[in-house]
Structure formats: C-alpha cells, structure tokens
Amino acid sequence: MNGKGYGMPSSHAQFVAFFSVSLSLFLLLRHRPTPTTTRTPTTLTTRAVLAALSCIGAAAVAGSRIYLSYHTPKQVLVGSIAGIVSALLWFLVTAALRRSGLLLWLLDLPAARMLRMRDLVVVEDLVDAGWVRWESKRHSRIEAHGELVNDKIDDDDVGVKQKHKKDKKTR
C-alpha cells in the first residue's frame, strides 16, 4: 500500500454507514405502511430485521476494508462515523423540511415542476402505485383490442402473428 493513496476517511465505510443508517431510519421511523388492494404491508418486526441486516452488511463492508489492508482501523472508524452523522443530519433536515411545509413550497417552484420532482417518501407507495398503473393500462388495452397486447414482440411472435393475419385474410 505504500504510496498508493488509500485515504482518510474510508469512503466505502462512509457510504455503507450512510446507506444502512438512512435505510434503518426510514424503515423504522418514517415509513408508515398501509394495506392496499394488492399487498399486505410489512410488519415492524420485518422492517427491524431488514434494518439490522443492512447494518450487518455495512459492518461487513467496513471490516473488509481493514481485512484487505486497504485502510487502517482508524480510517474505517472515521469513515463510519462520518456516514452515520451524515445520515442522521440528512434525516433530521428532511424531517424538518416536511414538517415546516418548506418541502412542498420547494416542489412547487417552476424548476422543480419542470424536472418533475416530487416527494414520494411519505405520500405514495411506489410498489403499489406502479402495479396499479400497470394494471390500469393492461385493462384499457384489453378493452380496446379485445385481447391482451404485449408491448414487446420477439421474432417468434412476429412469425406467428403474420401467419395468423394470412389465415384471417383467406377466410
């Protein structure tokens, strides 16, 4: 490692600490799962297990930096602390922005609207919203065409559809 330049703090340790703490805070404090028509929400126990697994994964990555001799324990410790502090600050700042209403004001600015920015963390369940939109489009295609129409057609399907069209013409 002499002169190679692995530095202080460990960016790997910093990133995984930020990610795991942010995910844990979201799952345990901010996420408010509600039942939907398409799925049952995760329980607090499940979310706690996911948060713990994410922290264990972060510790494994941080430990690997020392094991592989890329960083000293001090570099990894400082990186981990920097990631944890950054995640806590980010969580507190975004919570304050939401509570104050400033986030909604910022999202109403022309630049934010032009970039189609929105706050989906609390308002919308992305999994359910995506599924509901997909189902809606699927049903409208079925109604319009009387059958399910795929968006993507592979080469085998093209041959089958062309043959089907020829059969219809000859009838």
Secondary structure, 3 states (H helix, E strand, C coil): CCCCCCCCCCHHHHHHHHHHHHHHHHHHHHCCCCCCCCCCCCCHHHHHHHHHHHHHHHHHHHHHHHHCCCCCHHHHHHHHHHHHHHHHHHHHHHHHHHHHCHHHHHHCCHHHHHCCCCCCCCCCCHHHHHHHHHHHHHHHHHHHHCCCCCCCCCHHHHHHHHHHHHHHHHC
